[in-house]
Amino acid sequence: MAKKLAKAVDNYLVWMIAAGYASGTIMIHERLLNHFQNFITNQNISWEQVFTYDTLNGFEKHCNLNFAANVLRSLSRYLFKQKLISDPIKKPRVRLPEIYEDYLHYYEKIRQVRRSAFAQTRNVLSGFNDYLAKQDIDIAGIKIEQIDDFLTEFNVRLMPATCRYNRSYLRGFLRYLYFHRKILKRDLAPLIVGVPVYTQAQPPKFLRSDEVKALFAGLSTDNCKEIRTSAMVHLGYTLGLRPKEISLIRLDDISFVQGEISLADRKSANPIKLPLPEITIKAIAAYIVGCRPESDHRELFLTFRVPVTPVNAATVGHDITVAIQKINPSASAYWLRHTYAQNLLESGASIFEVKQMMGHDNVQSTKRYIHIHTKLMRKELFDETL
């Protein structure tokens, strides 16, 4: 077993060198993995038990190093891809009742959330399930007073920002129970508010016309990162795409000849084919021709540092936000999406057409956009049945 592990570690380190990892990073991995091999040998752990969560915990306590878990998980992912182990190291999950697991599957696959948000959502729902069981409450008959009682208990001693996120995670689950599963008789999600949040949520914020002109005038093409950011900004503004949706675009989704893009992996599983404006085609082409790294990955946007991988939604959101904040310091990446919605409404699109173009679950989400400014709100309320 010791020889098998030693060979696996050697192959992993060779792969790191070939992938272009920094020499300092490789040295840290090598030293820690040498300690890990000694630990496995001294503990007489079998090969089948080497890459398990329990072994990882045991080694972390033994070496008392916070980054040990990341190194071992990285090694296990490499060995899994090489088909040398059956599974990479994963934290075991306690399975929740079926309704929660169904929602979590929907939340992860359809809503396109970050891994950290998914983990925290599972944590909140686990606590919510425990609360209902302890209070002997049927989820179909739950009242807002009971939800408030749970949140007060669950959020005690947590920071305000964490409490806000936890309320948001629970709202998503309640909307799912009402709109998708028809388990609740009314939508309780809007009733979950926190001090100092009052009855009316803030309307979506957007860029004014002079800010849009300043944004595009200020986009630079001095280096590859800025050229990549320019393509992302064009996609966000001209198509109203979320950062997650931009990160998932593949080369095969784009037809330069027909001037259109297919979006299969949209939030809420609403695939759509959209025309690509010429200005956006040029921005994408400039990135592909001049800056996109050579890679077997088919995703459009890739990192520049080795090992080259597809960019994630957080990177897309960050790069777009940095570009917009040069114009408006309080803006975020989602302001482009909100601006897109405003442009659709002002061009005469119905609220249901906006729903389709924005990829919303239901028209309730789209209705928020009629509050963008008074003129649009009056027109939509008086001219259109919602």
C-alpha positions as CSV (number, residue, x, y, z in Angstrom):
1,M,0.0,0.0,0.0
2,A,2.9,2.4,0.9
3,K,4.4,1.9,-2.6
4,K,1.1,2.5,-4.3
5,L,0.5,5.7,-2.4
6,A,4.1,6.9,-3.0
7,K,3.7,6.3,-6.7
8,A,0.3,8.2,-6.7
9,V,1.9,11.2,-5.0
10,D,4.9,11.2,-7.4
11,N,2.5,11.2,-10.4
12,Y,0.5,14.0,-8.9
13,L,3.5,16.2,-8.3
14,V,4.7,15.5,-11.9
15,W,1.2,16.6,-13.1
16,M,1.5,19.8,-11.1
17,I,4.8,20.6,-12.7
18,A,3.4,19.9,-16.2
19,A,0.3,22.0,-15.4
20,G,2.5,25.0,-14.6
21,Y,1.9,25.3,-10.9
22,A,4.3,27.7,-9.1
23,S,7.4,26.0,-7.6
24,G,6.5,27.3,-4.1
25,T,3.1,25.7,-4.3
26,I,4.5,22.4,-5.5
27,M,7.1,22.4,-2.7
28,I,4.3,22.9,-0.1
29,H,2.3,20.1,-1.5
30,E,5.3,17.8,-1.6
31,R,6.2,18.4,2.0
32,L,2.7,17.9,3.3
33,L,2.1,14.8,1.2
34,N,5.4,13.3,2.6
35,H,3.9,13.8,6.1
36,F,0.7,12.3,4.9
37,Q,2.4,9.1,3.6
38,N,4.2,8.7,7.0
39,F,0.8,9.2,8.8
40,I,-0.9,6.5,6.6
41,T,2.0,4.0,7.1
42,N,2.2,4.5,10.9
43,Q,-1.6,4.2,11.3
44,N,-1.6,1.1,9.1
45,I,-4.5,2.4,7.0
46,S,-5.6,0.4,4.0
47,W,-5.8,1.8,0.5
48,E,-9.6,1.8,0.5
49,Q,-9.6,4.0,3.6
50,V,-6.8,6.4,2.6
51,F,-9.0,9.0,0.7
52,T,-12.0,9.2,3.1
53,Y,-13.3,12.0,5.2
54,D,-12.4,10.3,8.4
55,T,-8.8,9.9,7.4
56,L,-8.7,13.5,6.3
57,N,-9.9,14.6,9.7
58,G,-7.5,12.4,11.5
59,F,-4.5,13.7,9.5
60,E,-5.7,17.4,10.0
61,K,-5.6,16.8,13.8
62,H,-2.3,15.1,13.5
63,C,-0.4,17.8,11.6
64,N,-2.5,20.8,12.8
65,L,-2.4,22.6,9.5
66,N,-5.4,24.4,8.1
67,F,-4.5,23.9,4.5
68,A,-4.0,20.1,4.7
69,A,-7.6,19.4,3.7
70,N,-7.2,21.4,0.5
71,V,-4.0,19.6,-0.5
72,L,-5.6,16.1,0.1
73,R,-8.8,17.0,-1.7
74,S,-6.7,18.2,-4.7
75,L,-4.7,14.9,-4.7
76,S,-7.9,12.9,-4.4
77,R,-9.6,14.7,-7.3
78,Y,-6.5,14.0,-9.5
79,L,-6.5,10.3,-8.5
80,F,-10.3,10.1,-9.2
81,K,-9.8,11.6,-12.7
82,Q,-7.1,9.0,-13.3
83,K,-9.6,6.3,-12.1
84,L,-7.2,5.2,-9.3
85,I,-9.9,5.7,-6.6
86,S,-13.6,5.4,-6.8
87,D,-14.5,8.8,-5.3
88,P,-12.7,12.0,-4.3
89,I,-12.8,13.1,-0.7
90,K,-16.2,14.4,0.2
91,K,-17.8,15.5,3.4
92,P,-20.7,13.0,4.2
93,R,-24.1,14.5,3.9
94,V,-27.0,13.7,6.2
95,R,-30.0,13.1,3.9
96,L,-33.0,15.3,4.6
97,P,-36.6,14.4,3.9
98,E,-37.6,14.1,0.3
99,I,-39.1,17.5,-0.1
100,Y,-35.9,19.2,1.0
101,E,-33.7,17.0,-1.2
102,D,-35.9,17.7,-4.2
103,Y,-35.6,21.4,-3.6
104,L,-31.8,21.2,-3.1
105,H,-31.5,19.3,-6.4
106,Y,-33.6,22.0,-8.1
107,Y,-31.6,24.7,-6.4
108,E,-28.2,23.3,-7.4
109,K,-29.0,22.3,-11.0
110,I,-31.6,24.8,-12.0
111,R,-30.9,27.9,-10.0
112,Q,-27.2,27.8,-10.8
113,V,-25.9,28.7,-7.3
114,R,-22.4,28.9,-5.9
115,R,-21.1,25.9,-3.9
116,S,-20.9,28.0,-0.7
117,A,-24.5,29.2,-1.1
118,F,-25.7,25.6,-1.7
119,A,-23.9,24.3,1.4
120,Q,-25.4,27.1,3.6
121,T,-28.9,26.5,2.1
122,R,-28.6,22.9,3.1
123,N,-27.6,24.0,6.6
124,V,-30.6,26.3,6.9
125,L,-33.0,23.7,5.7
126,S,-31.6,21.1,8.0
127,G,-32.2,23.5,10.9
128,F,-35.7,24.3,9.6
129,N,-36.5,20.6,9.4
130,D,-35.3,20.0,13.0
131,Y,-37.4,22.9,14.2
132,L,-40.5,21.6,12.5
133,A,-39.9,18.1,13.9
134,K,-39.3,19.4,17.4
135,Q,-42.4,21.6,17.4
136,D,-44.5,18.9,15.6
137,I,-45.5,21.3,12.8
138,D,-46.8,20.1,9.4
139,I,-44.9,22.0,6.7
140,A,-48.1,22.4,4.6
141,G,-49.7,24.3,7.5
142,I,-46.8,26.4,8.7
143,K,-47.5,30.0,9.6
144,I,-45.3,33.1,9.3
145,E,-45.2,33.4,13.1
146,Q,-43.6,30.0,13.3
147,I,-41.1,30.8,10.5
148,D,-40.1,34.0,12.4
149,D,-39.7,32.0,15.6
150,F,-37.4,29.6,13.8
151,L,-35.3,32.4,12.2
152,T,-35.0,34.1,15.6
153,E,-33.7,30.9,17.1
154,F,-31.5,29.9,14.2
155,N,-29.9,33.4,13.6
156,V,-29.1,34.1,17.3
157,R,-25.5,35.4,17.7
158,L,-25.0,35.5,13.9
159,M,-23.7,38.6,12.0
160,P,-26.4,40.7,10.3
161,A,-25.2,39.8,6.8
162,T,-25.4,36.1,7.6
163,C,-28.9,36.5,9.0
164,R,-29.8,38.3,5.7
165,Y,-28.5,35.4,3.6
166,N,-30.3,32.8,5.8
167,R,-33.6,34.6,5.3
168,S,-33.0,34.7,1.6
169,Y,-32.2,30.9,1.5
170,L,-35.5,30.1,3.3
171,R,-37.5,32.5,1.1
172,G,-36.3,30.4,-1.9
173,F,-37.5,27.2,-0.3
174,L,-40.9,28.7,0.5
175,R,-41.4,30.0,-3.0
176,Y,-40.6,26.5,-4.3
177,L,-43.2,25.0,-2.0
178,Y,-45.8,27.5,-3.2
179,F,-45.1,28.0,-6.9
180,H,-43.7,24.6,-7.9
181,R,-45.0,22.0,-5.5
182,K,-48.3,23.7,-4.5
183,I,-47.8,22.6,-0.9
184,L,-48.4,26.0,0.7
185,K,-51.7,27.8,0.2
186,R,-50.0,31.2,0.0
187,D,-46.6,32.6,-0.8
188,L,-45.0,33.3,2.6
189,A,-41.6,34.3,1.1
190,P,-42.4,38.1,0.9
191,L,-43.4,38.1,4.6
192,I,-39.9,37.2,5.7
193,V,-38.3,40.5,6.5
194,G,-35.7,41.7,8.8
195,V,-35.1,45.0,10.6
196,P,-34.7,47.5,9.2
197,V,-36.4,46.1,6.1
198,Y,-39.9,47.4,5.7
199,T,-42.9,46.6,3.5
200,Q,-41.5,47.6,0.1
201,A,-38.2,46.2,-1.2
202,Q,-35.9,48.4,-3.1
203,P,-36.6,48.4,-6.9
204,P,-33.8,47.1,-9.2
205,K,-31.1,49.7,-9.9
206,F,-29.9,50.4,-13.4
207,L,-27.5,52.6,-15.4
208,R,-28.7,55.8,-16.9
209,S,-28.0,56.5,-20.6
210,D,-25.1,58.8,-19.9
211,E,-23.6,56.1,-17.6
212,V,-24.0,53.5,-20.3
213,K,-22.1,55.7,-22.8
214,A,-19.3,56.3,-20.2
215,L,-19.1,52.6,-19.4
216,F,-18.5,51.6,-23.0
217,A,-16.3,54.5,-23.7
218,G,-14.1,53.5,-20.8
219,L,-13.7,49.9,-21.7
220,S,-10.0,49.2,-22.4
221,T,-8.4,46.7,-24.7
222,D,-4.8,47.2,-23.4
223,N,-4.5,43.6,-22.2
224,C,-6.2,40.3,-22.4
225,K,-8.0,40.6,-19.1
226,E,-9.6,43.8,-20.2
227,I,-10.5,42.4,-23.6
228,R,-12.2,39.4,-21.8
229,T,-14.0,41.9,-19.4
230,S,-15.2,43.9,-22.4
231,A,-16.8,40.8,-24.0
232,M,-18.5,40.0,-20.6
233,V,-19.9,43.5,-20.3
234,H,-21.3,43.4,-23.8
235,L,-23.1,40.1,-23.0
236,G,-24.4,41.4,-19.8
237,Y,-25.7,44.7,-21.3
238,T,-27.0,43.5,-24.7
239,L,-28.6,40.2,-23.5
240,G,-29.3,40.8,-19.8
241,L,-27.3,37.7,-18.8
242,R,-26.5,36.8,-15.2
243,P,-22.8,36.3,-14.3
244,K,-23.5,32.6,-13.9
245,E,-25.0,32.4,-17.4
246,I,-22.1,34.2,-18.9
247,S,-19.6,31.8,-17.2
248,L,-21.5,28.8,-18.7
249,I,-21.4,29.9,-22.3
250,R,-19.6,27.4,-24.5
251,L,-18.0,28.0,-27.9
252,D,-20.6,25.6,-29.4
253,D,-23.4,27.9,-28.2
254,I,-22.3,30.8,-30.5
255,S,-23.2,31.0,-34.2
256,F,-21.2,33.8,-35.7
257,V,-22.7,33.1,-39.2
258,Q,-26.3,33.4,-38.0
259,G,-25.5,36.0,-35.4
260,E,-27.1,34.2,-32.4
261,I,-26.4,32.5,-29.2
262,S,-28.2,29.5,-27.6
263,L,-28.5,29.5,-23.8
264,A,-29.4,26.0,-22.6
265,D,-28.1,26.3,-19.1
266,R,-30.2,29.2,-17.9
267,K,-31.3,29.8,-14.4
268,S,-34.8,28.3,-14.0
269,A,-34.2,25.9,-16.9
270,N,-35.7,28.3,-19.5
271,P,-33.5,27.7,-22.6
272,I,-33.6,30.3,-25.2
273,K,-32.0,31.4,-28.5
274,L,-31.1,35.1,-28.7
275,P,-29.8,37.3,-31.5
276,L,-26.3,38.6,-30.9
277,P,-25.8,42.3,-31.7
278,E,-22.9,43.0,-34.0
279,I,-21.1,45.0,-31.3
280,T,-21.2,42.0,-29.0
281,I,-20.1,39.6,-31.8
282,K,-17.0,41.8,-32.3
283,A,-16.2,41.9,-28.6
284,I,-16.4,38.1,-28.3
285,A,-14.4,37.6,-31.5
286,A,-11.7,40.0,-30.3
287,Y,-11.3,37.9,-27.1
288,I,-11.4,34.5,-28.9
289,V,-8.9,35.5,-31.6
290,G,-6.5,37.5,-29.6
291,C,-6.7,36.3,-26.0
292,R,-8.5,33.0,-25.3
293,P,-5.9,30.5,-24.1
294,E,-5.5,27.2,-26.0
295,S,-7.4,24.6,-24.1
296,D,-9.5,21.5,-24.4
297,H,-12.2,23.2,-22.4
298,R,-15.2,24.3,-24.6
299,E,-16.3,27.1,-22.2
300,L,-16.0,30.5,-23.8
301,F,-14.3,32.3,-20.9
302,L,-11.1,30.8,-19.4
303,T,-8.6,31.8,-16.8
304,F,-5.2,33.0,-17.9
305,R,-3.1,31.4,-15.1
306,V,-2.2,27.7,-15.4
307,P,-3.8,25.3,-15.1
308,V,-6.2,27.0,-17.4
309,T,-9.8,26.4,-16.3
310,P,-13.3,27.9,-17.1
311,V,-14.0,31.1,-15.2
312,N,-16.6,30.9,-12.5
313,A,-19.6,33.2,-11.9
314,A,-17.8,35.0,-9.1
315,T,-15.0,36.0,-11.5
316,V,-17.4,37.2,-14.1
317,G,-19.4,39.2,-11.5
318,H,-16.2,40.7,-10.0
319,D,-14.7,41.8,-13.4
320,I,-17.9,43.4,-14.6
321,T,-18.4,45.1,-11.3
322,V,-14.9,46.6,-11.4
323,A,-15.6,48.0,-14.9
324,I,-19.0,49.5,-13.9
325,Q,-17.8,51.0,-10.6
326,K,-15.4,53.2,-12.6
327,I,-18.6,55.0,-13.7
328,N,-20.8,54.5,-10.6
329,P,-19.0,53.4,-7.4
330,S,-22.2,51.9,-5.9
331,A,-23.0,49.7,-9.0
332,S,-22.7,46.0,-9.3
333,A,-22.7,43.5,-12.2
334,Y,-26.5,43.0,-11.9
335,W,-27.1,46.6,-12.9
336,L,-26.4,45.6,-16.5
337,R,-29.2,43.0,-16.3
338,H,-31.6,45.6,-14.7
339,T,-30.7,48.1,-17.4
340,Y,-31.5,45.5,-20.1
341,A,-34.9,45.0,-18.5
342,Q,-35.6,48.7,-18.5
343,N,-34.6,48.9,-22.1
344,L,-37.1,46.1,-23.0
345,L,-39.9,47.8,-21.2
346,E,-39.2,51.2,-22.7
347,S,-39.1,49.6,-26.2
348,G,-42.7,48.4,-25.7
349,A,-42.1,44.8,-24.6
350,S,-44.9,43.3,-22.5
351,I,-44.3,42.1,-19.0
352,F,-44.6,38.5,-20.2
353,E,-42.1,39.1,-23.0
354,V,-39.7,40.5,-20.5
355,K,-40.2,37.4,-18.3
356,Q,-39.2,35.2,-21.2
357,M,-36.2,37.2,-22.2
358,M,-35.0,37.5,-18.6
359,G,-35.4,33.8,-17.9
360,H,-37.6,34.3,-14.8
361,D,-39.4,31.5,-13.0
362,N,-42.7,33.4,-12.8
363,V,-44.1,36.8,-13.6
364,Q,-43.9,37.8,-9.9
365,S,-40.2,38.2,-10.3
366,T,-40.6,40.2,-13.5
367,K,-43.1,42.5,-11.9
368,R,-40.4,44.1,-9.8
369,Y,-39.1,45.8,-12.9
370,I,-42.2,47.9,-13.4
371,H,-41.0,49.9,-10.4
372,I,-37.8,51.0,-12.2
373,H,-39.3,54.5,-12.5
374,T,-42.6,56.2,-12.2
375,K,-43.3,56.5,-16.0
376,L,-42.8,52.8,-16.7
377,M,-44.8,51.8,-13.6
378,R,-47.8,53.9,-14.6
379,K,-47.7,52.7,-18.2
380,E,-47.5,49.0,-17.2
381,L,-50.1,49.2,-14.5
382,F,-52.7,51.0,-16.6
383,D,-52.0,49.5,-20.0
384,E,-51.4,45.9,-19.2
385,T,-53.2,43.2,-17.1
386,L,-50.7,41.6,-14.8
